[in-house]
Amino acid sequence: MVARLYLDWNATTPLRAEAREAMLAAMDLTGNPSSVHAEGRAAKALMERARGEIATALGAEASDVVFVSGSTEAAAMACAGRGLHCAEVEHEAVSAWCAADLPVDRDGLVTLSNPAGSALQLANSETGVVQKLPAGLAVADLTQGFGKLPFAFDWSGIDIGFVSAHKIGGPKGIGALVIRRGLEIAAQLKGGGQEMGRRAGTENLIGIAGFAAAATAAQRDLAAGRWQEVEEFRNILDSALSGGESGTISVGHKTARLPNTLCLVTPGWKGETQVMQMDLAGFAVSAGSACSSGKVRSSRVLRAMGFDEAEAASAMRISLGIGVQREPLLRFAETWSRARDKVLARMKA
């Protein structure tokens, strides 16, 4: 039996061995990090070491990092009640709190006139399109770019950024805000005053330990150039599957993209149909953001970029990870191309 091939890394990543090991070790600690006895101090020490490791990976100081449950909570903390503007291509966790009225071009690039009043993603989860984050930007969604693209918060001039552990091989349910020193934000969860009063509630020590281990490993992989090989494989797929007589469109190929992401539009072949066909054939791909799975609708990201309704409903996202092998990818390309050709033949008949 041929092994399944996971090509949905932008939705979530497999848990890294380093993260699993760190989490198992953290499970043996009894104390609450807020307690002053020896057990509490041991838990606190682990948490603060982890905070420092995550800060290093982000190019920030440990005091800048606030632990939260993930990017959705972080986006709410960063954006709620601030009257910010964003583009419709932002993740819904951001656009829910902002006026989504900033212009977007066909390549997915957003035009900003007032960074101080705007939220902007480093990279789009559906298309992989990478944005240039200007100094003075109010909020940056770093979730998809963290660990794949070089970035240093201290040098960026950004006010607030946020990340999520499960996008870099860490556990689900833990993330972080990184806040420019001297900037204060209102706590949405109030109670015990944890996280320097910015986010109350007993910290998820096990998740934090896994997050830190994953962040350190992700930065090591980035520095070693491991995403360059992934990008080469993505480009092979891009050349093999898009253009020509098929009419398949490679979204964002004219601009910078995440090294692992390929979004293909084949008008007339619905994205959810592609996902189901590939799933039955042993391949995990996506029709868009995992947060929208189960909802049969066209991609609002592609509609914002100027694709029509039929095109936006015919998108498939392939997102690769480190360690992907050429042979399984070529098997996927052959399987997908064969299925597409059958659909197009029926449409012409």
C-alpha positions in Angstrom: 0.0 0.0 0.0 1.4 3.4 -1.0 1.8 5.8 1.9 -0.4 8.9 2.0 1.3 12.2 1.2 0.5 15.2 3.4 0.5 18.5 1.4 -1.4 20.8 3.7 1.4 22.2 5.9 -0.1 25.7 5.9 -3.2 24.3 7.8 -1.0 22.6 10.4 2.3 20.9 10.6 3.4 17.5 12.0 4.6 17.8 15.5 8.4 18.0 15.6 10.3 15.4 17.6 12.0 18.2 19.6 8.6 19.6 20.5 7.2 16.2 21.6 10.3 15.6 23.8 10.0 19.0 25.4 6.3 18.6 26.1 6.8 15.1 27.7 9.5 16.6 30.0 7.2 19.5 30.9 4.4 17.0 31.9 6.6 15.9 34.8 6.5 19.3 36.4 3.8 19.7 39.0 3.9 23.4 39.9 1.9 26.4 38.7 4.3 29.0 37.3 2.6 31.6 39.6 3.3 29.7 42.8 6.3 30.7 45.0 7.2 27.3 46.3 10.0 25.1 44.7 7.6 23.3 42.4 6.2 26.6 41.2 9.6 28.1 40.7 10.7 25.2 38.6 7.7 25.6 36.3 8.3 29.4 36.2 11.9 28.8 35.2 11.0 26.5 32.4 8.4 29.0 31.1 10.9 31.9 31.2 13.5 29.9 29.4 11.0 29.0 26.7 9.9 32.7 26.5 13.5 33.6 25.9 14.0 31.0 23.2 10.8 32.1 21.3 11.9 35.7 21.6 15.3 34.8 20.1 13.5 33.1 17.2 11.4 36.2 16.7 14.3 38.6 17.0 12.8 40.2 20.1 13.4 40.5 23.8 11.8 38.0 26.2 9.8 40.8 27.9 8.1 41.5 24.5 6.5 38.1 24.3 3.1 37.3 25.7 1.7 33.8 25.6 -1.8 33.3 24.2 -3.8 30.3 22.9 -3.0 31.0 19.3 -3.1 33.5 16.5 -6.9 33.9 16.6 -6.8 35.2 20.2 -3.7 37.2 19.5 -5.4 38.9 16.5 -8.3 39.9 18.7 -6.0 41.3 21.4 -4.0 43.2 18.8 -6.8 44.6 16.7 -10.1 44.9 18.7 -11.4 48.4 19.2 -8.5 50.1 17.5 -10.2 51.2 14.3 -7.6 49.5 12.1 -7.8 49.0 8.3 -6.8 45.8 6.4 -7.4 44.1 3.1 -9.9 41.4 2.4 -7.0 39.0 1.8 -6.2 39.0 5.6 -7.2 36.0 7.6 -10.7 36.3 9.1 -9.2 36.4 12.6 -7.9 39.8 11.6 -10.5 41.1 9.1 -13.2 40.5 11.7 -11.7 43.3 13.8 -10.8 45.7 11.0 -12.3 47.7 8.2 -11.4 45.4 5.2 -11.1 48.2 2.7 -7.5 48.4 1.6 -6.8 47.8 -2.1 -5.3 44.5 -3.4 -3.9 43.9 -6.9 -4.2 40.8 -9.0 -0.9 39.5 -7.6 -2.3 39.8 -4.0 -0.2 42.7 -3.0 -1.8 45.2 -0.6 -1.4 49.0 -0.9 -0.9 50.8 2.4 -1.2 54.5 2.9 -1.3 54.6 6.7 0.8 51.8 8.3 0.0 53.1 11.8 -3.7 52.5 11.2 -3.3 49.2 9.5 -3.0 45.4 10.0 -1.1 43.4 7.4 0.0 39.8 7.0 3.6 38.8 6.3 2.4 36.0 4.0 -1.0 34.7 2.9 -2.0 31.2 3.9 -3.9 30.4 0.7 -1.7 32.0 -2.0 1.6 32.2 -0.2 2.0 35.8 -1.4 4.5 37.7 0.7 4.0 41.4 1.7 6.6 44.0 2.6 5.9 45.0 6.2 6.5 48.8 6.6 8.0 50.3 9.7 5.3 51.8 11.9 2.8 49.1 11.0 0.3 48.7 13.8 -0.3 44.9 13.6 1.5 42.2 11.6 0.2 38.7 11.2 3.4 36.7 11.2 1.8 33.3 11.4 2.5 31.8 8.0 5.9 33.5 7.5 7.4 32.7 10.9 10.1 30.0 10.5 10.0 30.1 6.7 11.2 33.7 6.0 13.9 35.7 7.6 12.4 38.2 10.1 13.5 40.1 13.2 10.9 42.0 15.2 13.3 44.4 16.8 14.5 45.6 13.3 11.0 45.7 11.7 9.7 48.8 13.4 6.3 47.1 13.8 4.2 47.7 16.9 2.6 44.2 17.4 3.1 40.9 15.7 1.7 37.4 16.5 2.6 33.8 15.7 1.1 30.3 16.3 3.1 27.2 17.3 1.4 24.6 15.2 2.5 26.3 12.0 6.1 25.5 12.8 5.9 22.0 14.1 4.8 22.9 17.6 1.5 21.9 19.4 -1.9 23.3 18.7 -3.5 25.7 21.2 -0.5 27.9 22.0 0.8 31.1 20.3 2.4 34.4 21.2 2.0 38.1 20.8 5.2 40.2 20.5 4.7 43.8 21.5 7.0 46.8 21.0 8.6 47.9 24.2 6.7 50.7 25.8 3.4 49.9 24.0 0.6 48.9 26.2 -2.5 46.9 25.1 -5.7 46.2 27.2 -6.1 42.7 28.5 -9.1 40.9 27.3 -8.8 38.2 29.9 -8.6 39.5 33.4 -8.1 37.6 36.6 -4.8 36.5 38.1 -2.6 39.1 36.3 -0.4 36.5 34.5 1.7 37.5 31.5 2.6 40.9 33.0 -1.1 41.7 33.3 -1.7 41.4 29.6 -3.4 38.0 29.5 -4.8 36.4 32.7 -5.0 32.6 33.2 -2.6 29.9 34.2 -0.1 29.5 31.4 -0.1 26.4 29.1 3.3 25.2 30.3 3.3 22.0 28.3 2.3 23.9 25.1 4.9 26.6 25.8 7.7 24.1 26.2 6.8 22.5 22.8 6.4 25.9 21.2 9.9 26.9 22.3 11.5 23.7 21.1 9.7 24.0 17.7 10.7 27.7 17.3 14.4 26.9 18.0 14.3 24.0 15.5 12.5 26.1 12.9 15.1 28.8 13.0 17.8 26.2 12.7 16.2 24.8 9.6 15.8 28.3 8.2 19.4 29.2 8.8 20.5 25.9 7.2 18.6 26.8 4.0 16.3 23.8 4.2 13.4 25.8 2.8 15.4 26.4 -0.4 15.0 22.7 -1.3 11.3 22.9 -0.6 11.0 25.9 -2.9 12.8 24.0 -5.7 10.2 21.2 -5.4 7.3 23.8 -5.3 8.7 25.4 -8.5 8.8 21.9 -10.2 5.2 21.4 -9.4 4.3 24.9 -10.5 5.9 24.4 -13.9 4.4 21.0 -14.3 0.8 21.8 -13.3 0.1 25.4 -14.5 -0.2 27.2 -17.8 -0.4 25.7 -21.2 -3.6 24.4 -22.8 -5.0 23.3 -19.4 -5.8 26.9 -18.4 -4.7 26.3 -14.9 -3.6 29.6 -13.2 -0.7 29.8 -10.8 -1.8 32.4 -8.3 0.8 35.0 -7.3 3.6 33.5 -9.4 4.7 37.0 -10.5 5.6 38.1 -7.0 7.3 36.7 -3.9 5.7 33.8 -2.3 6.3 31.4 0.6 8.8 28.8 -0.5 6.3 26.0 0.2 3.0 27.3 -1.2 1.3 26.8 -4.6 -2.3 27.9 -5.3 -3.7 26.7 -8.5 -7.0 27.8 -10.2 -8.5 25.5 -12.8 -11.8 27.1 -13.9 -14.7 24.7 -13.8 -13.1 22.1 -11.5 -14.4 23.0 -8.0 -11.8 23.2 -5.2 -13.7 20.9 -2.9 -14.0 18.3 -5.6 -10.3 18.4 -6.1 -9.7 17.9 -2.4 -12.0 14.9 -2.2 -10.5 13.3 -5.3 -7.0 13.7 -4.1 -7.9 12.5 -0.6 -9.3 9.3 -2.1 -6.1 9.0 -4.1 -3.9 9.3 -0.9 -3.0 13.0 -1.0 -4.0 15.7 1.6 -4.4 19.1 -0.1 -6.7 22.1 0.7 -9.2 24.3 -1.1 -8.2 27.2 1.1 -7.7 28.2 4.7 -8.3 25.3 7.1 -10.4 27.6 9.3 -13.0 27.6 6.4 -13.1 23.9 5.9 -16.5 22.4 5.7 -17.9 25.6 4.2 -18.6 25.2 0.5 -17.9 28.6 -0.9 -15.5 30.4 -3.1 -12.3 31.9 -1.8 -12.8 35.5 -0.6 -9.0 35.9 -0.9 -9.1 35.2 -4.6 -12.2 37.3 -5.1 -10.5 40.2 -3.4 -7.6 39.8 -5.9 -10.0 40.1 -8.8 -10.8 36.5 -9.7 -14.4 35.9 -10.6 -16.7 33.7 -8.6 -16.1 30.6 -10.8 -12.4 31.0 -10.6 -12.4 31.6 -6.9 -14.4 28.4 -6.4 -11.9 26.4 -8.4 -8.8 26.9 -6.3 -6.6 24.3 -4.7 -3.7 24.9 -2.3 -0.6 22.7 -2.1 1.6 23.5 0.9 4.8 21.5 1.3 7.1 20.9 4.3 10.7 20.2 5.0 11.6 16.6 4.2 9.3 16.3 1.2 10.6 13.9 -1.4 10.7 14.2 -5.1 9.2 10.8 -6.0 5.9 11.2 -4.0 5.5 14.7 -5.4 5.8 13.6 -8.9 3.3 10.8 -8.2 0.9 13.5 -6.9 1.5 15.7 -10.0 0.7 12.8 -12.3 -2.4 11.9 -10.3 -3.7 15.4 -10.2 -3.0 16.1 -13.9 -4.7 13.0 -14.9 -7.8 13.9 -12.9 -7.8 17.4 -14.3 -7.5 16.2 -17.9 -10.6 14.0 -17.4 -12.6 16.9 -16.0 -11.5 19.3 -18.8 -12.3 16.6 -21.4 -15.9 16.2 -20.0 -16.3 20.0 -20.1 -15.3 20.1 -23.8 -17.5 17.2 -24.8 
